[in-house]
């Protein structure tokens, strides 16, 4: 089996030296962020990265909470609250996945066992976007393809700046076909790029 490699600096995935499109790149046409000032967008991305890292370290039992920036703390508090209020088992965390048939890659946030069901969770620190359904569908299908095990649920976990959380179940049957449509568009544009 081919090895999936990830370059953190350029945020690119490769398999056998071939660049593989990421779930985020594929779904970019669904997210018009042009109305957000570039500096605000950069700040939001940095915040999201910091929150993801804090929750990951917390789940690994390696977080020194005295090092958590003040702006990140409410989101971490929301995650800790969710961990205490909702019993689930973490089966996988921040795992890079590759779908060999459809040739895309991505990194899911959590694979959990919730109410006896394997579920993909994607953590978010901002508002909800329609692309989150196709995003979780892409992770679900890649996990299933690689593991051979069924994933029965898809959720977006909205961590909020007031220390609360919301769990949004993604159930739209059009999510996977929408992702495949975006993948076809991505391939078309790549093939015909000047």
Secondary structure as GFF3:
##gff-version 3
##sequence-region A 1 194
A	DSSP	beta_strand	4	7	.	.	.	ID=ss1
A	DSSP	beta_strand	12	15	.	.	.	ID=ss2
A	DSSP	beta_strand	18	22	.	.	.	ID=ss3
A	DSSP	alpha_helix	23	27	.	.	.	ID=ss4
A	DSSP	three_ten_helix	28	30	.	.	.	ID=ss5
A	DSSP	alpha_helix	38	60	.	.	.	ID=ss6
A	DSSP	three_ten_helix	65	67	.	.	.	ID=ss7
A	DSSP	alpha_helix	70	85	.	.	.	ID=ss8
A	DSSP	beta_strand	89	99	.	.	.	ID=ss9
A	DSSP	beta_strand	104	114	.	.	.	ID=ss10
A	DSSP	beta_strand	117	124	.	.	.	ID=ss11
A	DSSP	alpha_helix	131	147	.	.	.	ID=ss12
A	DSSP	beta_strand	153	159	.	.	.	ID=ss13
A	DSSP	beta_strand	165	169	.	.	.	ID=ss14
A	DSSP	alpha_helix	174	191	.	.	.	ID=ss15
###
